[in-house]
Amino acid sequence: MVTEISLNTICGHTTKIIATKEGKNTHIHIKTTCEKLRKWGTKFDMGTKDLMGGPDTVLARKSAENPLTPTCLVPAAVMNACWLENGMISKNLARGMGKMEIIFDKLE
């Protein structure tokens, strides 16, 4: 199976995250217009232990080596793609939602 997630973010860049489960690993491929993300990494594997988060995970190491802005949604989207691909979030539920949003309700 394959899970694809697209992001259109406030920074103006577009990003697509492709997750494919193979054995105990989930392969991540990121297509992006963002140079910072290209340095952060666009092809890597997430193991089972990486799916729960924490300081000793692939995403934590990547963020320490090549920090992204605190508002970057890509690390959270990678985790969502991994969880979907590993059956930890229902694909039917995600399909029904269609998208998740950050809504700027009031900006004075």
N, C-alpha and C positions, 0 to 999 in steps of 0.2 A: 504494500500500500504506500501511498504518498500523501503527504499533507503539505499544502502550500498556503502561505499567509502573506498578504500584501499590506504595506504600510505607506500612507501618504501623511507625512508629518509636518509640523509647523516650520521646520527648518527648510522645507522646500524639496527635500530629497525624496526619492521613491526607493523602496526596498521590497524585495520578495525573498521570503525564507522558504526553502524547500527541505522538508524532513523526510527521510526514508529509513524505516526500521529494517535492520539486517542482523539477525542473531541478537546478541546482548547490546549492540551499539545502535545508535540512531545517527545516521549521517546527516550533516547539516551543510547546505549549500546556500549562500546568500548572494543575491544579485542586487547591486545597489549603485546609486549615483554618488554616494558619499565616500570621499577619500579616507576619512577617519575610520569608517567601517572596513574599508579595504585593508587598512593597516591592522585593524583589530582582528580581522580574519574572516574569510569568506567560505572556507572549507575546513570542517573539523568534525570529529566524532564525539558524541555524548554517550558515556557509559551509564549503566544503571544507577550507580552512586551519584552521578551528576544531576539526576532528575529531581532530587530532593533539595538542591541548593546547599549553600554553606560555603565556608572559606576554602575548602580543599577541592573545589570543582573546576571544571574546564572554564566555565563562565567567569568565576572569581579570578582565576589566573589570567585570563585574557583581559579582564578589566584592570587588573593590577599592572600588566605589561603595557597596555595601550588604552588608557582611560578614555571613556566616552563622556559626553556631557551628561549630567545627572538626569536630564529630561529625556534622554534617548530611550525610545520604546523598544528598540531591537532586542536587548537581552530578555525582556519580558515576553516578547513575541517568539523568540527562540524557545523559551521554556514552554509556552503554550503549544507550539508546534510539536515539541517533544512529547508533552503530555498527551496531546491528541493522538500522535502516532503510536504511543505505547498504551492506549486504552485507558488512560487516567482521567481524561475528559471525554465525554461522549461526542463522537463526530456528529451524531444526529442532533444533539443539543446545539453544537456550534453551527451546523448547517442551518438550523432553524433561526438562530440569532442573526446570522449573516455577517454582522460586524459588531465590534466593540468600539465605543467612542469615548473621547474625552470632550466634554462639552464646557465651553467657557461661558457660563451663565451670566455673569455680571463683571464687566470690566470698566471701571470708572476712571 
